[in-house]
Amino acid sequence: MRMDRDTEIGGQQDRFPLTRGSIIEGVRSDDPRSRERAWELLVAAYWKPIYKHIRMKWGASNEQAKDWTQGFFASAMEKSFVERYTAQKAGFRTYLRVCADGYVANERKAAGRVKRGGDQRFVSLDFAEADAEFLRCRRPADDEETYFDRECARSLLERAIENFRVACEQADKRTHYSLFERYDLHCAEGSQRPTYDQLAAEFNLPVTQVTNFLAWARRSFRGCVLGVLRELTANDEEFRDETRRILGTIS
């Protein structure tokens, strides 16, 4: 066994799982704790794309979209939308969007109905940030499906980045994450990418170590992306399709 290389966060990254759990299976679980955890993960992954989709398609105001987003997830819990999902009909992401549209259409017909879901517990939803993203990042040429798919990918990557950050802290690899953040994440946001020499001077490391740390971080971050995809997809076929879409390749 080789002992001279860092363990990669995310585990094996070159194979697809034959069997695995997902939030869809968790929502259907007989165990109350598993169901609650699965719902928390599902809301955390999809509330932003649903909120932005409602803003775009239905022309909803910020406040109206907030109410409909919270009401939709409360209704999804109440009426078992997720439990009834079957992968043969559509991808889960598409299914969730169609369910949200159905919910909003019904709410518009029943204007003035008493709001539901007030007693439901959700993860903290930062609607101010979501609305700022909606106003900043929406493209005039976007159709509804393209926009929703892109926002789902954005939400997924945000979750993967946070998981990676926490994992690096727990593994005492904060420098690895900081290098990755400076070189890959800041550049993705439009900042000018520093050179490896500049990073070496900034972090007081040899250039060779900067290269090695970044290579490790990218492999490990990819593992975190795959981990989130495993949670959010219903079956192996959808997992492969989403991996092609998000990462552009399957190893």
Secondary structure, 3 states (H helix, E strand, C coil): CCCCCCCCCCCCCCCCCCCCCCHHHHHCCCCHHHHHHHHHHHHHHHHHHHHHHHHHHCCCCHHHHHHHHHHHHHHHHHHCCCCCCCCCCCCHHHHHHHHHHHHHHHHHHCCCCCCCCCCCCCCCCCHHHHHHHHHHHCCCCCCHHHHHHHHHHHHHHHHHHHHHHHHHHHCCCHHHHHHHHHHHHHHHCCCCCCCHHHHHHHHCCCHHHHHHHHHHHHHHHHHHHHHHHHHHCCCHHHHHHHHHHHHCCCC
